[in-house]
Amino acid sequence: MKRIIIIGNGVAGIFTAQYIRNRDKDSQIHIYSEEKYPYYTRIKLPELISEEKSIEDLIVFQEDWYKNNDISQFLDKKIINIHTDQKFISIEGEENPKEYDKLVLATGSLPNIPPIENAREMEGKGLYTLRNVADAIEIKQYMKDEKCKRAIIIGGGLLGLELSRQIKLAGLDTRVVEFFPRLLPKQLDVECGNMLKEEIKDMGIKVELDAKTQKVLANDSDSVKGILLKDNREYPADLILVQAGVHPNIDLAKKAGLKTNRGIIIDKFLQTSVEDIYAVGDCVEYKGETWGIIPACMEQSKIAAASIAGKEKKEYKGTTPQNTLKIVGIDLTSVGVHDPSEELGGGWEILKKADKKNNCYQKIVLKGNKLKGAILFGDKSKEAVPYIRKNIENEVEEKKLRELIDAHIYKCSQCGNKYDEARQGEDFEDLPEDWKCECGASKSRFEQIE
């Protein structure tokens, strides 16, 4: 009987197993994981720290799921080597290797620690990264033992902001320190970044932008006491959480002699440089790109499963970036290209509407008639999200997009000039009362025509 071994039980690993089983009812499927817990949702880890959620709440598939799908899971097992010629893996602390017919690497990613003076030396002494349940438990315990009152989160990306909210809910004075001049620099433009900053500050979280951390400061007992910025500003803290992105975990693949660069190199069928070994998820690199997002994990899992099962093989063409900020009270989704000024070539078109009264920002990026990207921020933008996700990279009608962002056209009754909210980028109602048309007519002389 054919045996398929999957190393890693995150999103990519677990759904590869499920998709294989959907196509192949006979092969053995074994999942190995270094972690002690079945597949759980990592995006909820910050809520484990604030005790909004328990470990049990985070677990997605209980034991009966594995049993019902005839999938064997082996937890708390570290794979230390892959013997590609003999087709078996070695497990730490076990003498007998495990043979495979097909192998899937779903080893995920590892947290980045920027080159900040004293940062690595202070790991575990009040400075932590958050990537798994064990990290969350350690952080929560440190907070209790040291009676932490002030926290600094280094990194204003998705994970940093989600974590900052939960640390604030845990009762700590919380400050986000971001290297770049705006929050979510990979997902937002300047205007939306500023609106998000105000939302975060309204939650009682301090925000420092364009703030380059130079050194982690320690107290006499060798625990963290704060940070020093390059402009000599100091901020005190008895807890520092670094959320500065992730990088593919390629250690095992590299040791086994697989072709790697930033990630594990795969072909269009998700196969690595070694036959019968596949890779999926955060650990992979395809045509120079790495992703680290759930949509990519899901898409790659389906294609790898089809390749392994030998049925209905499909080609991987990359994944359009899609990100959602998961903070209660904030609705924010970024898909695809968000700032055409950073892209090559011309022909870009933007439809945009900023409703400052309702703190809503909607921006849609087109090239020709193709939908290339969007930023959707605020409660009023929620209805547009499913349509944008479904139609990204497809041809779309401008009329439909205008309806989605509720953008209207107003006409001056005096001279005929038009005010197009989608082109001007600002809600007509938000214009100052003394605003005038080029002909001198006041706002009251305009009427909505579309």
Backbone torsions as a table, in degrees:
resi	resn	phi	psi	omega
1	MET	NA	135.3	-178.9
2	LYS	-67.3	138.4	178.0
3	ARG	-117.5	126.9	177.0
4	ILE	-111.4	121.7	179.0
5	ILE	-108.1	132.3	177.3
6	ILE	-117.1	125.3	179.2
7	ILE	-101.5	107.5	-178.4
8	GLY	119.0	130.5	-178.1
9	ASN	-121.0	37.9	171.0
10	GLY	-84.7	-161.8	-178.2
11	VAL	-55.6	-50.1	-175.1
12	ALA	-64.8	-44.5	-178.1
13	GLY	-66.9	-46.6	-174.2
14	ILE	-69.1	-37.9	-179.4
15	PHE	-79.5	-25.6	170.3
16	THR	-61.8	-43.6	177.8
17	ALA	-60.0	-45.7	-178.8
18	GLN	-64.0	-44.6	-178.7
19	TYR	-68.1	-33.8	175.1
20	ILE	-64.5	-46.1	-178.7
21	ARG	-62.4	-33.6	177.1
22	ASN	-61.5	-29.3	-177.0
23	ARG	-100.9	-23.9	-173.0
24	ASP	-132.8	106.8	-176.6
25	LYS	-88.1	-7.1	-170.2
26	ASP	-107.3	-37.2	-174.1
27	SER	-64.8	149.0	171.1
28	GLN	-73.1	136.7	174.9
29	ILE	-123.4	117.8	-179.3
30	HIS	-117.7	128.5	176.9
31	ILE	-110.8	127.5	177.5
32	TYR	-113.2	136.4	-179.6
33	SER	-141.5	141.6	174.6
34	GLU	-71.3	-22.1	-176.5
35	GLU	-80.3	160.9	-176.6
36	LYS	-90.3	-4.2	-172.2
37	TYR	-118.8	148.8	173.1
38	PRO	-62.5	175.5	-178.2
39	TYR	-51.7	125.2	178.4
40	TYR	-133.0	165.6	-178.1
41	THR	-88.8	114.7	-177.6
42	ARG	-67.4	-28.6	-175.9
43	ILE	-65.8	-14.1	179.2
44	LYS	-96.1	2.4	-177.9
45	LEU	-56.7	-41.0	177.6
46	PRO	-57.2	-32.0	-179.5
47	GLU	-72.9	-18.5	174.2
48	LEU	-71.2	-36.4	179.3
49	ILE	-67.8	-42.8	-178.8
50	SER	-80.6	-3.5	-179.0
51	GLU	65.9	22.1	170.5
52	GLU	-71.2	-28.4	179.0
53	LYS	-130.7	155.3	172.9
54	SER	-102.4	169.7	176.6
55	ILE	-58.4	-41.1	-179.9
56	GLU	-60.3	-36.0	179.0
57	ASP	-64.1	-30.4	-175.7
58	LEU	-79.7	-25.3	-175.2
59	ILE	-70.0	126.8	-176.0
60	VAL	-88.9	-48.9	-178.4
61	PHE	-113.4	118.0	177.8
62	GLN	-81.7	178.7	-175.4
63	GLU	-56.1	-37.2	-175.9
64	ASP	-66.5	-26.0	177.4
65	TRP	-64.0	-45.0	179.7
66	TYR	-64.0	-41.3	-179.9
67	LYS	-65.5	-45.5	-178.5
68	ASN	-65.3	-28.9	179.9
69	ASN	-97.0	5.2	179.8
70	ASP	53.3	48.0	177.7
71	ILE	-117.8	127.1	-179.6
72	SER	-94.7	130.3	176.7
73	GLN	-115.5	140.9	-179.5
74	PHE	-125.2	104.0	-175.0
75	LEU	-93.5	160.3	179.7
76	ASP	57.7	39.8	-179.5
77	LYS	-123.8	118.0	179.4
78	LYS	-98.4	121.6	176.8
79	ILE	-83.4	123.8	-175.0
80	ILE	-105.6	-13.2	178.3
81	ASN	-162.9	151.5	172.7
82	ILE	-119.6	122.5	178.7
83	HIS	-99.2	94.4	-169.4
84	THR	-68.6	-32.4	-179.3
85	ASP	-70.6	-44.8	-178.8
86	GLN	-86.5	-11.2	179.3
87	LYS	60.3	59.1	171.0
88	PHE	-146.9	161.8	178.7
89	ILE	-116.4	151.3	176.5
90	SER	-108.0	137.2	-177.6
91	ILE	-112.1	135.2	-179.2
92	GLU	-58.5	128.8	177.5
93	GLY	83.1	1.3	179.8
94	GLU	-122.1	135.9	-178.0
95	GLU	-78.0	-38.2	-173.7
96	ASN	-85.3	123.1	176.1
97	PRO	-73.4	164.6	179.2
98	LYS	-114.7	121.7	-179.1
99	GLU	-80.3	152.5	176.9
100	TYR	-139.2	156.0	169.5
101	ASP	-98.4	-40.7	174.3
102	LYS	-130.7	142.5	-178.9
103	LEU	-127.0	136.5	177.6
104	VAL	-120.8	124.2	175.7
105	LEU	-96.0	116.1	176.5
106	ALA	-127.3	55.2	-170.1
107	THR	-81.4	-2.2	171.5
108	GLY	71.2	-147.1	-176.0
109	SER	-136.2	165.5	179.9
110	LEU	-121.0	148.4	-178.1
111	PRO	-71.8	143.0	175.1
112	ASN	-82.7	142.8	167.2
113	ILE	-121.1	113.1	-177.3
114	PRO	-61.0	162.0	179.4
115	PRO	-75.0	69.3	179.4
116	ILE	-102.3	130.7	-178.9
117	GLU	-55.7	129.3	175.4
118	ASN	76.3	2.4	-176.8
119	ALA	-67.3	-51.2	-177.9
120	ARG	-66.3	-33.2	179.0
121	GLU	-66.2	-25.4	-176.4
122	MET	-97.6	5.3	176.3
123	GLU	-60.6	130.7	-178.9
124	GLY	82.5	-1.6	179.4
125	LYS	-117.8	36.3	-177.1
126	GLY	110.2	-10.3	175.7
127	LEU	-112.7	127.7	-176.1
128	TYR	-142.2	158.5	164.4
129	THR	-111.3	162.2	-179.6
130	LEU	-124.7	112.5	179.2
131	ARG	-136.0	-21.6	-178.1
132	ASN	-147.6	178.2	-177.8
133	VAL	-60.0	-41.3	-179.5
134	ALA	-59.2	-40.7	176.9
135	ASP	-61.4	-45.9	-178.0
136	ALA	-61.6	-42.5	179.5
137	ILE	-63.7	-42.3	-179.4
138	GLU	-65.4	-42.3	179.0
139	ILE	-63.7	-45.7	-179.1
140	LYS	-61.7	-41.1	-179.8
141	GLN	-67.0	-40.8	178.7
142	TYR	-62.5	-42.1	178.9
143	MET	-58.3	-40.1	-179.4
144	LYS	-73.7	-46.5	-176.7
145	ASP	-62.8	-41.6	-175.7
146	GLU	-93.9	-0.5	-178.8
147	LYS	50.9	51.8	-175.8
148	CYS	-61.8	138.6	-179.7
149	LYS	-121.1	-25.3	-177.3
150	ARG	-130.2	131.2	-178.5
151	ALA	-126.3	145.2	172.3
152	ILE	-120.2	130.3	173.0
153	ILE	-106.0	117.1	177.4
154	ILE	-90.0	108.0	-178.4
155	GLY	125.4	116.7	-178.9
156	GLY	-106.3	36.7	174.4
157	GLY	-88.8	-166.7	-177.6
158	LEU	-57.6	-51.1	-176.5
159	LEU	-66.5	-38.9	179.9
160	GLY	-63.3	-41.9	-179.3
161	LEU	-70.9	-41.2	177.9
162	GLU	-62.7	-39.6	178.8
163	LEU	-68.3	-40.1	-178.5
164	SER	-60.3	-38.3	179.4
165	ARG	-62.8	-43.4	-178.3
166	GLN	-72.1	-34.6	176.6
167	ILE	-66.1	-38.4	175.9
168	LYS	-63.6	-42.5	178.7
169	LEU	-64.5	-26.1	177.9
170	ALA	-76.2	-4.2	173.9
171	GLY	101.0	8.5	-178.4
172	LEU	-94.9	145.1	168.6
173	ASP	-65.6	121.8	-167.2
174	THR	-122.6	134.4	-179.6
175	ARG	-133.0	129.7	175.3
176	VAL	-99.1	129.2	179.8
177	VAL	-116.6	114.2	-175.1
178	GLU	-115.4	130.3	-178.4
179	PHE	-62.8	-40.0	-175.5
180	PHE	-86.0	167.0	-177.0
181	PRO	-73.7	-2.0	178.3
182	ARG	-147.8	159.5	174.6
183	LEU	-72.7	153.8	-179.9
184	LEU	45.5	56.4	-175.3
185	PRO	-62.6	-22.8	179.6
186	LYS	-85.9	-13.3	-174.6
187	GLN	-116.4	-20.9	-171.7
188	LEU	-125.9	156.3	169.7
189	ASP	-87.7	178.3	-174.4
190	VAL	-62.1	-45.1	-175.5
191	GLU	-62.0	-47.4	-179.6
192	CYS	-71.0	-34.3	176.8
193	GLY	-58.8	-39.6	178.5
194	ASN	-67.5	-38.7	178.7
195	MET	-65.9	-40.8	178.5
196	LEU	-64.2	-40.3	179.5
197	LYS	-56.8	-42.5	179.9
198	GLU	-65.4	-37.8	177.2
199	GLU	-63.0	-43.6	-179.5
200	ILE	-65.1	-42.9	179.1
201	LYS	-64.1	-34.9	177.9
202	ASP	-64.6	-19.3	176.6
203	MET	-83.8	0.8	179.5
204	GLY	88.9	13.0	-179.8
205	ILE	-99.9	127.2	178.2
206	LYS	-77.0	145.5	-177.5
207	VAL	-131.3	126.1	175.9
208	GLU	-118.3	116.8	-179.4
209	LEU	-104.6	160.2	-178.1
210	ASP	52.6	39.1	-174.2
211	ALA	-111.6	109.3	-175.1
212	LYS	-98.9	109.9	-177.7
213	THR	-74.0	124.2	-178.5
214	GLN	-96.3	-38.6	-172.7
215	LYS	-152.0	144.0	170.3
216	VAL	-92.3	125.9	-176.1
217	LEU	-92.7	142.4	-179.5
218	ALA	-118.4	151.2	176.3
219	ASN	-93.6	-175.7	-176.4
220	ASP	-65.5	-24.4	179.7
221	SER	-92.2	13.0	176.5
222	ASP	63.7	37.8	169.8
223	SER	-116.9	162.8	-178.4
224	VAL	-66.4	146.6	174.3
225	LYS	-131.0	-0.1	177.5
226	GLY	152.2	-167.3	178.9
227	ILE	-133.0	156.0	174.1
228	LEU	-116.7	126.6	176.9
229	LEU	-88.7	164.3	-178.3
230	LYS	-67.1	-20.6	176.4
231	ASP	-90.9	13.4	176.0
232	ASN	76.8	6.2	171.5
233	ARG	-71.3	142.3	176.1
234	GLU	-119.5	140.6	175.4
235	TYR	-128.5	125.2	-179.5
236	PRO	-76.5	149.5	176.0
237	ALA	-166.3	143.8	172.0
238	ASP	-108.0	8.1	172.1
239	LEU	-148.0	128.0	177.9
240	ILE	-124.6	123.0	-180.0
241	LEU	-115.7	120.8	-177.4
242	VAL	-96.5	117.4	176.6
243	GLN	-127.8	73.3	-174.0
244	ALA	-110.2	39.7	178.5
245	GLY	85.7	-178.0	-177.4
246	VAL	-135.4	166.4	173.7
247	HIS	-135.9	150.9	-177.1
248	PRO	-58.2	138.8	176.5
249	ASN	-86.6	98.4	-175.2
250	ILE	-110.4	6.7	-172.2
251	ASP	-56.4	-49.5	-177.7
252	LEU	-65.6	-43.1	179.7
253	ALA	-63.3	-41.8	180.0
254	LYS	-64.4	-42.6	179.0
255	LYS	-62.2	-33.5	-178.4
256	ALA	-82.2	-5.1	177.8
257	GLY	89.7	11.5	176.6
258	LEU	-72.7	152.8	179.4
259	LYS	-70.9	125.6	-180.0
260	THR	-134.8	159.2	170.6
261	ASN	-136.8	-110.9	168.4
262	ARG	-71.8	-36.6	177.4
263	GLY	-126.6	-173.5	175.5
264	ILE	-79.5	121.8	-176.1
265	ILE	-71.0	128.3	178.8
266	ILE	-124.0	160.9	173.6
267	ASP	-97.9	-172.0	-174.9
268	LYS	-67.9	-12.5	176.9
269	PHE	-105.1	12.2	179.3
270	LEU	72.6	13.7	176.6
271	GLN	-85.4	143.3	178.8
272	THR	-82.0	-168.9	179.7
273	SER	-72.5	-9.0	178.3
274	VAL	-112.1	129.5	-177.9
275	GLU	-58.6	140.6	178.2
276	ASP	72.5	7.6	172.8
277	ILE	-116.3	123.7	-177.8
278	TYR	-115.7	163.0	176.6
279	ALA	-141.3	143.0	-177.9
280	VAL	-142.0	153.9	171.2
281	GLY	89.5	-152.5	-174.0
282	ASP	-61.1	-21.3	-174.1
283	CYS	-82.8	-9.5	-170.4
284	VAL	-94.0	159.8	172.4
285	GLU	-134.9	130.7	179.9
286	TYR	-134.7	121.3	-178.9
287	LYS	53.1	41.2	176.4
288	GLY	81.1	1.1	-177.5
289	GLU	-109.5	143.1	167.4
290	THR	-122.3	158.5	-172.2
291	TRP	-120.2	-65.2	-179.6
292	GLY	71.2	31.0	177.8
293	ILE	-131.3	152.9	-175.7
294	ILE	-61.5	-42.5	178.7
295	PRO	-56.0	-37.1	178.1
296	ALA	-67.0	-41.6	178.1
297	CYS	-58.5	-45.3	-178.0
298	MET	-65.6	-44.8	-178.5
299	GLU	-65.3	-44.5	179.7
300	GLN	-65.0	-37.2	179.8
301	SER	-60.0	-42.9	-179.8
302	LYS	-64.1	-43.3	-177.2
303	ILE	-70.5	-41.9	177.7
304	ALA	-62.8	-42.0	179.7
305	ALA	-61.4	-42.5	178.4
306	ALA	-64.5	-39.2	178.9
307	SER	-65.5	-42.9	-178.0
308	ILE	-70.0	-41.3	-179.5
309	ALA	-75.5	-15.7	178.1
310	GLY	74.2	22.2	-177.8
311	LYS	-127.7	132.2	175.4
312	GLU	51.0	52.9	-179.0
313	LYS	-62.1	135.5	178.2
314	LYS	-122.2	161.4	179.8
315	GLU	-102.2	140.5	176.7
316	TYR	-86.5	132.6	-177.6
317	LYS	-119.9	14.8	-176.6
318	GLY	92.7	168.6	-176.8
319	THR	-127.6	132.2	175.7
320	THR	-69.2	127.9	-179.7
321	PRO	-57.3	132.1	176.4
322	GLN	-140.2	125.2	-178.5
323	ASN	-137.6	141.0	176.7
324	THR	-130.0	131.4	176.2
325	LEU	-82.5	125.2	-173.8
326	LYS	-106.7	69.9	175.6
327	ILE	-122.1	129.0	179.8
328	VAL	-58.3	128.1	179.3
329	GLY	97.4	-9.2	178.2
330	ILE	-124.7	123.0	176.0
331	ASP	-107.8	112.4	-177.3
332	LEU	-147.1	123.8	176.4
333	THR	-133.3	135.7	176.5
334	SER	-125.4	128.9	-177.1
335	VAL	-131.5	130.6	172.7
336	GLY	64.3	-144.0	-177.6
337	VAL	-74.3	126.3	179.7
338	HIS	-113.2	-16.8	-179.1
339	ASP	-139.2	91.8	-177.6
340	PRO	-58.9	-21.9	-179.9
341	SER	-63.6	-20.0	179.5
342	GLU	-94.2	0.8	-177.0
343	GLU	-103.8	157.3	178.8
344	LEU	-81.2	150.9	174.7
345	GLY	83.1	167.9	-179.8
346	GLY	-109.2	-162.1	177.8
347	GLY	85.3	10.6	-178.9
348	TRP	-83.1	147.5	177.4
349	GLU	-137.4	142.3	-177.4
350	ILE	-123.6	131.1	167.8
351	LEU	-109.5	126.8	-172.3
352	LYS	-146.1	144.5	174.3
353	LYS	-145.5	123.8	177.0
354	ALA	-111.3	116.6	177.9
355	ASP	-105.9	90.9	-172.3
356	LYS	-68.7	-30.5	-180.0
357	LYS	-62.6	-37.7	-178.6
358	ASN	-103.4	10.7	180.0
359	ASN	49.8	54.3	-177.8
360	CYS	-125.7	136.0	-178.8
361	TYR	-138.4	123.9	-179.1
362	GLN	-131.6	123.8	-177.3
363	LYS	-134.2	127.9	-179.9
364	ILE	-121.6	131.8	-176.9
365	VAL	-109.6	127.3	-179.7
366	LEU	-122.1	154.0	168.5
367	LYS	-135.9	110.8	-167.1
368	GLY	67.9	-129.5	175.7
369	ASN	-101.6	7.6	-176.4
370	LYS	-89.7	136.1	175.6
371	LEU	-79.1	117.2	-174.9
372	LYS	-108.9	-18.8	-179.7
373	GLY	177.4	171.6	-179.7
374	ALA	-164.5	151.6	166.1
375	ILE	-120.2	125.6	-178.8
376	LEU	-127.1	108.3	-173.3
377	PHE	-127.3	128.5	177.5
378	GLY	109.5	159.0	-175.6
379	ASP	-58.6	-35.8	-177.1
380	LYS	-70.0	-14.0	-176.2
381	SER	-90.8	-8.1	-172.7
382	LYS	-58.9	-38.2	-176.6
383	GLU	-66.3	-23.5	-177.8
384	ALA	-80.7	-21.2	-172.2
385	VAL	-58.6	-51.3	-178.3
386	PRO	-58.6	-40.7	-179.5
387	TYR	-64.5	-44.2	-178.9
388	ILE	-62.8	-46.6	-179.4
389	ARG	-62.2	-40.0	-177.4
390	LYS	-70.2	-32.7	-171.1
391	ASN	-108.1	8.2	179.0
392	ILE	-59.2	134.7	-177.1
393	GLU	74.1	4.8	176.4
394	ASN	-102.6	161.8	173.4
395	GLU	-74.9	137.0	-176.5
396	VAL	-134.6	161.4	177.1
397	GLU	-93.7	132.9	-179.6
398	GLU	-60.7	-35.4	-179.7
399	LYS	-58.3	-42.1	179.4
400	LYS	-65.4	-40.6	179.9
401	LEU	-64.8	-39.3	178.0
402	ARG	-61.7	-40.2	178.3
403	GLU	-63.5	-39.9	-177.9
404	LEU	-62.6	-41.7	-177.1
405	ILE	-96.5	5.4	176.3
406	ASP	56.5	46.3	-179.0
407	ALA	-98.2	129.1	-176.2
408	HIS	-116.5	166.4	175.3
409	ILE	-117.9	132.0	179.3
410	TYR	-116.0	146.1	-177.0
411	LYS	-123.2	135.3	178.1
412	CYS	-76.4	124.6	-178.6
413	SER	-73.6	-12.7	-177.3
414	GLN	-90.4	-45.4	-176.0
415	CYS	-119.9	-11.9	179.3
416	GLY	90.7	-4.0	176.8
417	ASN	-59.0	148.8	-179.0
418	LYS	-114.1	142.5	172.4
419	TYR	-110.8	111.0	-177.1
420	ASP	-102.6	108.6	-177.1
421	GLU	-57.9	-37.4	-177.1
422	ALA	-69.6	-27.7	178.8
423	ARG	-91.2	-37.7	180.0
424	GLN	-75.6	-27.3	176.1
425	GLY	86.3	0.0	-177.5
426	GLU	-131.4	139.1	177.0
427	ASP	-59.1	130.6	-179.0
428	PHE	-56.6	-38.3	-178.5
429	GLU	-67.2	-21.4	-180.0
430	ASP	-82.3	-10.7	179.4
431	LEU	-64.3	145.5	179.5
432	PRO	-57.8	150.2	-178.2
433	GLU	-62.8	-25.8	-179.9
434	ASP	-92.5	8.4	177.1
435	TRP	-62.6	143.4	-179.8
436	LYS	-133.8	153.2	174.0
437	CYS	-70.4	166.3	177.7
438	GLU	-59.1	-28.5	-179.4
439	CYS	-83.2	-5.5	179.5
440	GLY	99.7	-5.0	-179.7
441	ALA	-70.2	146.1	-179.7
442	SER	-82.9	173.2	178.7
443	LYS	-56.1	-36.4	-175.4
444	SER	-64.5	-15.6	-179.8
445	ARG	-87.0	0.5	179.2
446	PHE	-98.2	144.1	174.6
447	GLU	-130.3	146.8	-179.6
448	GLN	-73.7	128.0	179.4
449	ILE	-114.1	-16.1	176.6
450	GLU	-143.3	NA	NA
